[in-house]
Amino acid sequence: MNEQQLNEILGTISEPVKNKFELSSRLKIAEIQRMTRIFHINEEQKNKHKMLAIKYLATMKVVYSNN
């Protein structure tokens, strides 16, 4: 059993054997930048949906309180 397998069994975080995201070519760099943009867009959409949900909840409470 090697060190990486032992760390996996014990649930500890170990250093990766090889870096998955090598920056050896322009195409790979562009792909990483694209993934980063997707994560940022996803985070912004989550924040937007949370704000809309809060707004709709507040509107619903006002409508119910007036009736």
N, C-alpha and C positions, 0 to 999 in steps of 0.2 A: 504494500500500500504506500503510495507516495504522499507527499505533503499536501498536495492539492485535494486528493480524495479524502484525506483525513480532515482537512478544514471543511470540506463540503458536508461530511457526515456530522461534524460537531456544530455546523451552522455558523462558522466564522467566515469572515470575508477575507479572501486571499487576493493577492495581486494576480492579474490575468497572465497566462503564459505568453500570449502574444497580443499586441495591440490590435483590436479589431478594425479600428478606423485609421488606416495608414494614409498619410498625406503624400503619397508618392507621385500622384498625377493630378493634373488639373481637373479631370473628370471626377475623381474621388473627392476632391475639395468641393466642387460644385454640388455633389450629392449630399455631403454633410451640411453645407449651407442650406440646401433645400429642406432637409429634415429639420434643421433648426427653425427655419421660417414656419414650417408646419406646426411645430410645438408652440411657437409664439402665437400663431393664429388661433390654435386650439385654446390656449390659456385666455386670450382676449374674448373668445366666444363664450367660455365658461363664465367669465366675469359679467359679460353682457346679459347672459341668460339669468344669472343670479339677481342682477339689478331689475330686470323685467319681472321676475317672480316676486320680488319684494314690492314693486310698484303695483302689480295686480292684486297681491294680498292686501295691501293697504286700501286700494280702491274697493275691494270686496267688503272689507270691514266697514268702510264708510257707508256703503250701500245698505248693508245689513243693519247698521246702527240707526239709520234714518227710517227704517221700516218698523 
